[in-house]
Amino acid sequence: MAKNTFKRKELKYRLNKKQYERFKSEIMPFITPDEYCIDGKNYGIYNLYYDTGDSYLIRTSLSKPYFKEKLRLRSYQSPTKSEDNVFLEIKRKIGGIVTKRRVLITLKQAEAFLKTNEIPVNIDNVLQKQVFREIQAFINLYTPKPMQYISYQREAYFAKDDKELRITFDKDIYTRRDDLSLRSENYGSNIINSEERLLEIKVSSAMPLWLVHALSNSDIFKISFSKYGTAYNQYLLSNEDNEQNQFFNHKYEIKI
């Protein structure tokens, strides 16, 4: 059964081809592929990020506040059909700790919920209902709509001795700000170089020594990187009349 609640630190690193190959060779004895990464092969992840019409959420996120949150719809098929399962996720970061809550429903159910803000009638699981209520509160506060499509190819592993330690490599990170539907084919502009990988280490406790040594031996250092944030900044650079000027025109009170 898919895990639907997460609480962890997420550390990010941008690797060139040489760093990727060196690092991966060093960690292979300690890791095992996840259930989707058959024989170490990549799989696709396709996302719609929801935001206000003036992109308040991503602009706030880029200012690195103590608290931030986002809503996204995620699929593992492209194009996604009405009956295909998708994850509707609300993700928060509080003081460096990331929490993620999500529900697994069909694309048709997700689209209906996001349009009406009414929980599907067939949802009877108590935890799922609670996650839906959290998303309802998010929708009531922000009135979000799809603002960014982001897809990528992922190579994912777990530590053999700690299933809470997850290591992923993302490549071919494509993004677009039109045709915002998971039902459409996968296409867009790449936000990193074709030979680069975005490494994410997701850990709920201290990083093991074998992983620390592998990072050091490969000259890999932590960076701040947001796929949505990078895509949004590239959008701003390509538009002289950008929406940054609207930043002070809208205020949202966030209560936690």
Secondary structure per residue as TSV (DSSP state, phi and psi in degrees):
chain	resnum	aa	ss	phi	psi
A	1	M	-	360.0	135.5
A	2	A	-	-65.9	138.4
A	3	K	-	-77.6	132.4
A	4	N	-	-114.3	-0.5
A	5	T	E	-135.0	129.9
A	6	F	E	-133.0	146.3
A	7	K	E	-146.3	116.2
A	8	R	E	-167.4	172.3
A	9	K	E	-93.0	144.0
A	10	E	E	-123.2	114.2
A	11	L	E	-107.1	136.5
A	12	K	E	-123.0	146.0
A	13	Y	E	-145.9	141.5
A	14	R	E	-108.0	119.5
A	15	L	E	-112.5	138.8
A	16	N	-	-83.7	177.2
A	17	K	H	-59.8	-43.6
A	18	K	H	-64.6	-44.2
A	19	Q	H	-63.0	-42.7
A	20	Y	H	-59.5	-48.2
A	21	E	H	-66.8	-40.9
A	22	R	H	-66.6	-47.7
A	23	F	H	-63.2	-45.7
A	24	K	H	-63.4	-39.7
A	25	S	H	-63.3	-32.6
A	26	E	H	-76.3	-32.6
A	27	I	H	-92.6	-11.4
A	28	M	G	-54.3	-38.3
A	29	P	G	-65.4	-15.4
A	30	F	G	-108.4	-2.2
A	31	I	E	-125.9	163.4
A	32	T	E	-138.8	143.5
A	33	P	E	-64.1	150.2
A	34	D	-	-77.2	176.6
A	35	E	T	-65.2	-22.4
A	36	Y	T	-92.2	-18.9
A	37	C	S	-92.7	67.5
A	38	I	G	-65.8	124.1
A	39	D	G	56.4	29.2
A	40	G	G	76.0	13.0
A	41	K	-	-83.4	155.2
A	42	N	-	-74.5	155.8
A	43	Y	E	-135.4	157.2
A	44	G	E	-88.4	143.8
A	45	I	E	-129.0	130.7
A	46	Y	E	-127.7	125.3
A	47	N	E	-129.3	146.2
A	48	L	E	-115.7	124.1
A	49	Y	E	-97.3	132.9
A	50	Y	E	-102.5	140.2
A	51	D	E	-153.9	173.3
A	52	T	-	-72.8	165.5
A	53	G	T	-61.0	-24.9
A	54	D	T	-104.5	18.0
A	55	S	-	58.9	36.9
A	56	Y	H	-59.0	-42.7
A	57	L	H	-65.5	-44.7
A	58	I	H	-73.2	-34.2
A	59	R	H	-65.2	-39.8
A	60	T	H	-65.5	-42.5
A	61	S	H	-59.4	-40.9
A	62	L	H	-68.0	-17.9
A	63	S	T	-82.9	1.1
A	64	K	-	57.4	57.7
A	65	P	-	-74.2	167.2
A	66	Y	S	-66.3	-35.2
A	67	F	E	-124.7	134.3
A	68	K	E	-151.2	158.8
A	69	E	E	-149.0	158.5
A	70	K	E	-152.0	160.8
A	71	L	E	-124.8	132.7
A	72	R	E	-144.5	155.7
A	73	L	E	-112.3	125.6
A	74	R	E	-124.1	135.8
A	75	S	E	-129.5	157.3
A	76	Y	S	-113.0	13.5
A	77	Q	S	-128.4	145.1
A	78	S	S	-145.2	127.0
A	79	P	S	-70.1	155.0
A	80	T	-	-90.0	136.0
A	81	K	-	-97.9	163.9
A	82	S	T	-53.7	-39.8
A	83	E	T	-87.5	-5.3
A	84	D	S	-70.9	144.0
A	85	N	E	-76.4	142.3
A	86	V	E	-135.7	161.7
A	87	F	E	-106.7	127.7
A	88	L	E	-101.6	118.2
A	89	E	E	-123.7	138.1
A	90	I	E	-114.8	123.8
A	91	K	E	-121.7	131.6
A	92	R	E	-127.3	149.5
A	93	K	E	-128.6	120.5
A	94	I	E	-126.2	110.3
A	95	G	T	57.1	36.8
A	96	G	T	91.1	-10.3
A	97	I	E	-99.5	127.2
A	98	V	E	-98.3	131.1
A	99	T	E	-120.3	141.9
A	100	K	E	-135.6	131.1
A	101	R	E	-125.6	136.4
A	102	R	E	-149.6	158.9
A	103	V	E	-124.8	145.4
A	104	L	E	-104.2	115.2
A	105	I	E	-143.2	175.4
A	106	T	E	-79.7	160.5
A	107	L	H	-59.8	-39.9
A	108	K	H	-60.9	-42.9
A	109	Q	H	-65.4	-41.8
A	110	A	H	-63.3	-44.5
A	111	E	H	-63.7	-39.6
A	112	A	H	-66.4	-42.4
A	113	F	H	-64.1	-44.6
A	114	L	H	-67.1	-23.0
A	115	K	H	-84.2	-40.3
A	116	T	H	-104.0	-19.4
A	117	N	-	61.8	30.3
A	118	E	-	-113.1	128.5
A	119	I	-	-64.2	134.5
A	120	P	-	-54.3	140.7
A	121	V	T	-67.5	-23.1
A	122	N	T	-87.1	6.0
A	123	I	-	-87.7	112.0
A	124	D	-	-121.2	-4.3
A	125	N	-	-73.0	129.5
A	126	V	H	-61.6	-44.5
A	127	L	H	-65.2	-42.6
A	128	Q	H	-62.4	-40.4
A	129	K	H	-62.0	-38.7
A	130	Q	H	-64.7	-40.7
A	131	V	H	-65.1	-42.1
A	132	F	H	-58.7	-40.2
A	133	R	H	-65.6	-38.0
A	134	E	H	-63.3	-40.5
A	135	I	H	-69.5	-36.8
A	136	Q	H	-58.9	-42.9
A	137	A	H	-64.4	-39.4
A	138	F	H	-60.6	-45.6
A	139	I	H	-65.2	-41.5
A	140	N	H	-63.6	-33.7
A	141	L	H	-76.7	-42.8
A	142	Y	H	-108.1	-18.8
A	143	T	-	47.6	59.7
A	144	P	-	-78.2	162.2
A	145	K	E	-143.4	161.8
A	146	P	E	-62.4	128.5
A	147	M	E	-126.0	-20.6
A	148	Q	E	-149.8	131.9
A	149	Y	E	-100.9	131.2
A	150	I	E	-138.9	128.5
A	151	S	E	-130.2	159.0
A	152	Y	E	-162.8	163.1
A	153	Q	E	-98.6	129.1
A	154	R	E	-119.6	140.2
A	155	E	E	-117.6	118.9
A	156	A	E	-130.4	141.7
A	157	Y	E	-140.4	158.3
A	158	F	E	-117.4	153.5
A	159	A	E	-69.9	140.6
A	160	K	T	-62.7	-33.2
A	161	D	T	-104.6	7.4
A	162	D	E	-157.8	98.0
A	163	K	E	-69.3	-10.2
A	164	E	E	-83.0	-13.0
A	165	L	E	-94.1	115.5
A	166	R	E	-121.8	135.4
A	167	I	E	-125.7	124.3
A	168	T	E	-129.3	147.1
A	169	F	E	-120.5	122.0
A	170	D	E	-110.8	139.1
A	171	K	E	-139.6	172.3
A	172	D	E	50.2	56.7
A	173	I	E	-85.0	100.1
A	174	Y	E	-100.6	144.5
A	175	T	E	-144.3	153.1
A	176	R	E	-156.0	157.5
A	177	R	S	-116.9	15.6
A	178	D	S	-133.0	175.1
A	179	D	S	49.8	52.3
A	180	L	-	-85.4	77.3
A	181	S	-	-149.6	139.4
A	182	L	T	-73.2	-12.7
A	183	R	T	-74.5	-17.2
A	184	S	S	-83.2	162.2
A	185	E	-	-63.5	159.0
A	186	N	-	-82.2	119.2
A	187	Y	-	-161.6	168.5
A	188	G	-	152.4	-168.3
A	189	S	E	-100.9	145.0
A	190	N	E	-84.2	130.7
A	191	I	S	-96.0	-3.3
A	192	I	S	-133.6	165.8
A	193	N	-	-63.8	151.4
A	194	S	T	-62.7	-27.7
A	195	E	T	-94.1	-3.9
A	196	E	-	-82.7	160.7
A	197	R	E	-130.2	141.4
A	198	L	E	-96.8	113.0
A	199	L	E	-91.2	130.7
A	200	E	E	-124.4	129.1
A	201	I	E	-111.9	120.8
A	202	K	E	-114.3	115.7
A	203	V	E	-138.7	140.1
A	204	S	S	-99.5	-6.5
A	205	S	S	-143.8	-158.1
A	206	A	-	-67.5	149.1
A	207	M	-	-76.0	133.3
A	208	P	-	-68.1	157.2
A	209	L	H	-62.4	-37.0
A	210	W	H	-61.5	-32.4
A	211	L	H	-77.5	-39.9
A	212	V	H	-59.9	-45.1
A	213	H	H	-65.0	-39.3
A	214	A	H	-64.7	-40.5
A	215	L	H	-64.1	-44.9
A	216	S	H	-65.2	-44.5
A	217	N	H	-65.7	-23.9
A	218	S	T	-99.3	6.6
A	219	D	T	55.3	47.4
A	220	I	-	-108.0	130.4
A	221	F	-	-128.1	145.0
A	222	K	-	-63.9	142.4
A	223	I	B	-131.7	169.7
A	224	S	-	-100.6	119.3
A	225	F	-	-148.0	127.4
A	226	S	-	-123.5	126.0
A	227	K	H	-60.5	-49.2
A	228	Y	H	-64.9	-42.4
A	229	G	H	-62.8	-42.4
A	230	T	H	-64.6	-43.3
A	231	A	H	-62.3	-40.3
A	232	Y	H	-67.1	-42.6
A	233	N	H	-63.0	-38.7
A	234	Q	H	-65.8	-36.6
A	235	Y	H	-62.3	-43.6
A	236	L	H	-61.6	-42.6
A	237	L	H	-63.7	-26.5
A	238	S	T	-92.2	1.2
A	239	N	-	-130.9	110.3
A	240	E	S	-62.3	-42.8
A	241	D	S	-87.9	74.6
A	242	N	-	-90.2	171.8
A	243	E	G	-88.5	3.7
A	244	Q	G	-61.1	-29.1
A	245	N	G	-64.7	-15.7
A	246	Q	G	-87.6	-1.4
A	247	F	G	-55.0	-42.3
A	248	F	G	-89.3	1.9
A	249	N	G	-89.0	-8.9
A	250	H	-	-133.8	133.9
A	251	K	-	-125.1	137.5
A	252	Y	-	-129.4	132.6
A	253	E	-	-96.4	122.5
A	254	I	-	-106.7	123.3
A	255	K	-	-115.3	131.3
A	256	I	-	-130.4	360.0
